[in-house]
Amino acid sequence: MSVRSSLSPLVTGSLAGVLMMAVAAAAFSFMHAAIRHVSVEMHPFEIAFFRVFFGFFALAPVFLRQGWMPLRTTKMKLFAARGGLNACAMLMFFYGLSITPLATVAALGFTAPLFATVLAMLVLGETVRLRRWTAIAIGFLGAMVILRPGVIEVGLGPLLVLGSSVVWSVALMVIKVLTRTESSVTITAYASIFLSPIALVAALPFWTWPSLEILLWLVAIGFVGTIAQTAMNQSFKVADASAVLPVDFSKLLWAAAIGYVLFDEVPDIWTWIGGAMIFSSATYIGIREARLKKEGKLAAGPPSTAVDRVPPVPSPRAMGKDG
């Protein structure tokens, strides 16, 4: 076997992973822009409900294939806790997104892996050594560069986006515990089951029936969000984190471009500097943790880079595996 032929599967997998992550970054960015657009006429909590609502119907193939089997569990309290945390993170994120420049949202969204790493040490007892602590410190410093407390007034929107990352990281800890005994289909199904009523209760005080145009936008948000989640998850399946995580930075580029064209937003230099610091630290942590998992020194868990805060729909391949 030639060297070229032996390397081709690696090249193909890495290239496919990079392309999938690029699609995910673009799809997340366009979804966020659509949410900002719709929030002019509809409260963000209602948008969040419809995002979950359409995602719930996307689970229909799972139940048609497996019946009610995915709902069998002995971890109902953990699922309820995860649902409440997930809903809180999602509602905070959607509201913050509606009043915050897209580039700022993208930059602060990179902080989720930082909070998740700290919580993994505090809650799950994972060992975090000097190199990852240094990366965490740089990432949090990047958040301060963007917010600049004491220099400028810190708005509600950025605080909500940052708070959403904190709550989402707690939800990730619950998901890590659940993955030890529960299938991905069960975790996804119960996430949607708990998220839908919580989001509906939050949306009811602000309820307005969407027009046909807005309804089409809401369907598009759900559709594009599912594409983004699926592409991101697939990128981690077919390629190493070291290959795909750097591409995630294109979220900030997309957000800056879309924000400028559609909403006349021009991110300042501090957003770019802080965003680069947060992204670099989060990427290093992601790559480092992926290597530790390969070496068996760290328990496997879900990727913590997603900013949608909505559970992805399991792929048919996952459905067959978990069934």
Secondary structure per residue as TSV (DSSP state, phi and psi in degrees):
chain	resnum	aa	ss	phi	psi
A	1	M	-	360.0	132.1
A	2	S	-	-76.5	161.0
A	3	V	H	-62.2	-37.8
A	4	R	H	-63.8	-44.5
A	5	S	H	-69.0	-33.1
A	6	S	H	-71.5	-25.5
A	7	L	H	-89.0	-17.7
A	8	S	H	-59.4	-40.6
A	9	P	H	-61.4	-38.2
A	10	L	H	-64.3	-45.3
A	11	V	H	-61.9	-44.6
A	12	T	H	-62.6	-44.5
A	13	G	H	-64.1	-43.7
A	14	S	H	-64.2	-44.1
A	15	L	H	-63.7	-43.7
A	16	A	H	-62.5	-41.4
A	17	G	H	-63.9	-42.6
A	18	V	H	-61.9	-44.3
A	19	L	H	-64.1	-40.5
A	20	M	H	-64.1	-41.6
A	21	M	H	-67.4	-36.2
A	22	A	H	-63.7	-41.8
A	23	V	H	-62.9	-43.4
A	24	A	H	-61.4	-45.4
A	25	A	H	-61.5	-44.0
A	26	A	H	-66.0	-42.5
A	27	A	H	-65.2	-43.6
A	28	F	H	-58.7	-42.4
A	29	S	H	-65.3	-43.3
A	30	F	H	-68.5	-35.0
A	31	M	H	-63.8	-43.2
A	32	H	H	-63.2	-39.1
A	33	A	H	-64.3	-39.8
A	34	A	H	-64.2	-39.4
A	35	I	H	-62.4	-44.3
A	36	R	H	-59.5	-42.2
A	37	H	H	-63.7	-46.5
A	38	V	H	-70.4	-29.4
A	39	S	T	-66.2	-12.3
A	40	V	T	-65.5	-33.3
A	41	E	T	-111.5	-11.2
A	42	M	S	-139.6	141.4
A	43	H	-	-64.5	142.3
A	44	P	H	-57.3	-32.1
A	45	F	H	-65.2	-35.8
A	46	E	H	-70.8	-37.3
A	47	I	H	-61.8	-41.8
A	48	A	H	-61.4	-41.2
A	49	F	H	-60.6	-46.8
A	50	F	H	-66.6	-32.4
A	51	R	H	-60.6	-43.7
A	52	V	H	-72.6	-38.8
A	53	F	H	-59.8	-49.2
A	54	F	H	-69.3	-31.6
A	55	G	H	-66.9	-33.5
A	56	F	H	-63.8	-41.2
A	57	F	H	-67.6	-24.6
A	58	A	T	-68.4	-14.0
A	59	L	T	-80.1	-6.4
A	60	A	H	-52.4	-43.8
A	61	P	H	-59.5	-30.8
A	62	V	H	-62.8	-47.8
A	63	F	H	-75.2	-29.0
A	64	L	H	-66.7	-32.9
A	65	R	H	-83.3	-40.2
A	66	Q	H	-113.8	-4.1
A	67	G	T	68.9	-144.0
A	68	W	T	-92.7	6.8
A	69	M	G	-56.0	-39.9
A	70	P	G	-62.1	-18.2
A	71	L	G	-86.7	-3.0
A	72	R	-	-76.6	121.5
A	73	T	-	-160.6	158.6
A	74	T	S	-114.2	9.8
A	75	K	-	-112.5	38.7
A	76	M	H	-60.4	-37.3
A	77	K	H	-64.4	-39.5
A	78	L	H	-66.7	-39.2
A	79	F	H	-63.8	-39.4
A	80	A	H	-65.3	-42.4
A	81	A	H	-63.5	-43.3
A	82	R	H	-62.9	-41.9
A	83	G	H	-61.3	-43.2
A	84	G	H	-64.7	-43.5
A	85	L	H	-65.1	-43.9
A	86	N	H	-60.8	-43.1
A	87	A	H	-64.5	-43.0
A	88	C	H	-61.1	-46.0
A	89	A	H	-62.4	-42.6
A	90	M	H	-65.2	-45.5
A	91	L	H	-65.1	-41.9
A	92	M	H	-62.3	-42.6
A	93	F	H	-65.4	-46.1
A	94	F	H	-64.0	-41.2
A	95	Y	H	-67.8	-44.8
A	96	G	H	-60.6	-39.5
A	97	L	H	-61.8	-34.1
A	98	S	H	-71.3	-17.5
A	99	I	T	-126.3	14.2
A	100	T	S	-127.3	140.4
A	101	P	-	-54.4	140.5
A	102	L	H	-58.8	-38.3
A	103	A	H	-65.7	-38.1
A	104	T	H	-65.4	-40.6
A	105	V	H	-61.1	-46.1
A	106	A	H	-62.5	-43.3
A	107	A	H	-65.3	-47.3
A	108	L	H	-71.0	-25.3
A	109	G	H	-63.7	-22.9
A	110	F	T	-70.3	-9.6
A	111	T	T	-76.1	-15.8
A	112	A	H	-54.1	-45.4
A	113	P	H	-63.1	-29.1
A	114	L	H	-66.2	-49.9
A	115	F	H	-62.6	-38.4
A	116	A	H	-64.2	-37.8
A	117	T	H	-66.8	-43.0
A	118	V	H	-62.7	-44.2
A	119	L	H	-68.4	-34.3
A	120	A	H	-61.3	-34.5
A	121	M	H	-72.5	-45.3
A	122	L	H	-73.1	-38.7
A	123	V	H	-96.0	-44.8
A	124	L	H	-98.7	-3.7
A	125	G	-	75.2	18.7
A	126	E	-	-71.0	146.2
A	127	T	-	-85.8	124.9
A	128	V	-	-117.5	115.9
A	129	R	-	-97.2	-175.2
A	130	L	H	-56.4	-42.7
A	131	R	H	-63.4	-42.7
A	132	R	H	-72.6	-34.3
A	133	W	H	-62.2	-39.6
A	134	T	H	-63.1	-43.1
A	135	A	H	-62.8	-41.6
A	136	I	H	-61.1	-44.8
A	137	A	H	-61.2	-42.7
A	138	I	H	-63.1	-40.8
A	139	G	H	-63.4	-45.4
A	140	F	H	-67.3	-34.1
A	141	L	H	-63.6	-36.8
A	142	G	H	-62.1	-38.3
A	143	A	H	-63.1	-39.6
A	144	M	H	-66.4	-34.1
A	145	V	H	-62.6	-39.7
A	146	I	H	-70.7	-46.0
A	147	L	H	-77.8	-36.3
A	148	R	-	46.9	57.4
A	149	P	B	-63.0	138.0
A	150	G	T	89.3	-19.0
A	151	V	T	-100.6	-46.4
A	152	I	B	-128.0	163.4
A	153	E	-	-72.2	128.2
A	154	V	-	-84.0	118.6
A	155	G	-	-76.2	164.3
A	156	L	H	-64.3	-39.4
A	157	G	H	-57.8	-55.8
A	158	P	H	-58.7	-36.3
A	159	L	H	-65.2	-38.6
A	160	L	H	-66.7	-40.6
A	161	V	H	-64.1	-43.2
A	162	L	H	-66.2	-43.2
A	163	G	H	-62.6	-35.6
A	164	S	H	-61.4	-39.6
A	165	S	H	-64.0	-37.3
A	166	V	H	-63.7	-50.1
A	167	V	H	-65.3	-39.4
A	168	W	H	-62.7	-37.4
A	169	S	H	-66.1	-33.7
A	170	V	H	-66.1	-42.5
A	171	A	H	-60.0	-36.6
A	172	L	H	-63.1	-33.5
A	173	M	H	-65.0	-41.3
A	174	V	H	-64.5	-41.0
A	175	I	H	-62.7	-40.1
A	176	K	H	-60.5	-40.3
A	177	V	H	-66.7	-41.6
A	178	L	H	-66.1	-33.9
A	179	T	T	-66.1	-14.0
A	180	R	T	-69.8	-29.0
A	181	T	T	-128.0	-18.9
A	182	E	S	-109.5	150.6
A	183	S	-	-77.9	161.3
A	184	S	H	-63.5	-33.9
A	185	V	H	-64.4	-45.1
A	186	T	H	-63.0	-43.9
A	187	I	H	-62.3	-43.6
A	188	T	H	-67.1	-43.1
A	189	A	H	-61.9	-47.5
A	190	Y	H	-70.2	-29.8
A	191	A	H	-60.5	-46.4
A	192	S	H	-66.7	-39.3
A	193	I	H	-62.0	-42.4
A	194	F	H	-80.5	-35.4
A	195	L	H	-65.7	-40.9
A	196	S	H	-58.9	-53.7
A	197	P	H	-66.8	-35.8
A	198	I	H	-64.6	-45.0
A	199	A	H	-64.5	-36.4
A	200	L	H	-65.3	-44.8
A	201	V	H	-59.9	-41.7
A	202	A	H	-66.7	-31.8
A	203	A	H	-83.2	-26.6
A	204	L	G	-55.3	-43.6
A	205	P	G	-61.8	-19.3
A	206	F	G	-113.2	16.3
A	207	W	-	-66.8	131.3
A	208	T	-	-139.8	137.0
A	209	W	-	-72.3	129.4
A	210	P	-	-71.1	146.1
A	211	S	-	-72.2	171.4
A	212	L	H	-60.3	-41.0
A	213	E	H	-63.2	-45.3
A	214	I	H	-66.3	-36.9
A	215	L	H	-62.1	-39.7
A	216	L	H	-64.4	-38.2
A	217	W	H	-63.2	-41.1
A	218	L	H	-64.2	-40.7
A	219	V	H	-62.6	-41.5
A	220	A	H	-63.3	-39.7
A	221	I	H	-60.4	-45.7
A	222	G	H	-63.7	-42.1
A	223	F	H	-66.2	-48.8
A	224	V	H	-67.3	-36.2
A	225	G	H	-62.0	-40.3
A	226	T	H	-65.6	-40.5
A	227	I	H	-60.4	-44.4
A	228	A	H	-62.3	-47.8
A	229	Q	H	-63.0	-44.7
A	230	T	H	-63.9	-44.1
A	231	A	H	-64.8	-40.6
A	232	M	H	-64.1	-47.7
A	233	N	H	-61.4	-40.3
A	234	Q	H	-66.0	-34.3
A	235	S	H	-62.9	-38.0
A	236	F	H	-72.8	-24.3
A	237	K	H	-76.1	-37.0
A	238	V	H	-99.4	-9.0
A	239	A	S	-145.8	160.4
A	240	D	-	-69.8	152.7
A	241	A	H	-59.3	-34.6
A	242	S	H	-62.3	-25.7
A	243	A	H	-84.9	-38.2
A	244	V	H	-96.8	-30.8
A	245	L	G	-62.1	-39.6
A	246	P	G	-57.7	-29.2
A	247	V	G	-68.7	-22.4
A	248	D	G	-62.0	-21.5
A	249	F	G	-63.5	-20.9
A	250	S	H	-62.7	-16.2
A	251	K	H	-56.7	-43.0
A	252	L	H	-66.3	-38.4
A	253	L	H	-66.2	-45.7
A	254	W	H	-60.9	-45.4
A	255	A	H	-61.8	-41.5
A	256	A	H	-64.8	-43.0
A	257	A	H	-67.2	-46.9
A	258	I	H	-66.5	-42.2
A	259	G	H	-60.8	-38.1
A	260	Y	H	-69.1	-45.0
A	261	V	H	-71.9	-44.5
A	262	L	H	-94.8	-30.1
A	263	F	H	-125.2	10.6
A	264	D	-	55.3	36.6
A	265	E	-	-96.7	131.6
A	266	V	-	-122.7	105.7
A	267	P	-	-65.1	137.5
A	268	D	-	-79.1	173.0
A	269	I	H	-63.1	-29.5
A	270	W	H	-69.6	-32.6
A	271	T	H	-64.6	-40.7
A	272	W	H	-68.2	-44.2
A	273	I	H	-65.4	-49.8
A	274	G	H	-63.8	-40.5
A	275	G	H	-62.9	-40.5
A	276	A	H	-65.6	-38.5
A	277	M	H	-65.5	-46.6
A	278	I	H	-63.3	-46.5
A	279	F	H	-62.7	-44.0
A	280	S	H	-60.7	-43.9
A	281	S	H	-67.9	-42.3
A	282	A	H	-65.1	-38.1
A	283	T	H	-66.6	-42.9
A	284	Y	H	-60.6	-44.5
A	285	I	H	-62.1	-43.4
A	286	G	H	-61.5	-44.5
A	287	I	H	-67.4	-42.6
A	288	R	H	-61.9	-44.6
A	289	E	H	-67.0	-35.8
A	290	A	H	-62.5	-39.2
A	291	R	H	-67.7	-40.8
A	292	L	H	-64.5	-36.7
A	293	K	H	-65.5	-39.5
A	294	K	H	-63.6	-35.2
A	295	E	T	-82.8	-1.7
A	296	G	T	76.6	15.4
A	297	K	S	-94.8	-3.2
A	298	L	S	-143.8	136.4
A	299	A	-	-66.3	142.8
A	300	A	-	-68.0	147.7
A	301	G	-	-159.9	174.4
A	302	P	-	-72.6	150.6
A	303	P	-	-63.3	141.9
A	304	S	S	-106.7	24.1
A	305	T	-	-96.5	-10.9
A	306	A	-	-67.6	139.7
A	307	V	-	-113.9	5.1
A	308	D	S	-77.5	-27.4
A	309	R	-	61.1	16.5
A	310	V	S	-120.4	133.2
A	311	P	-	-64.5	137.8
A	312	P	-	-74.6	158.2
A	313	V	-	-81.8	130.1
A	314	P	-	-60.2	142.9
A	315	S	-	-75.7	159.5
A	316	P	H	-56.0	-34.3
A	317	R	H	-63.2	-44.0
A	318	A	H	-65.8	-36.8
A	319	M	H	-61.8	-42.7
A	320	G	H	-68.2	-38.1
A	321	K	H	-66.3	-44.3
A	322	D	H	-82.7	-13.0
A	323	G	-	-79.4	360.0
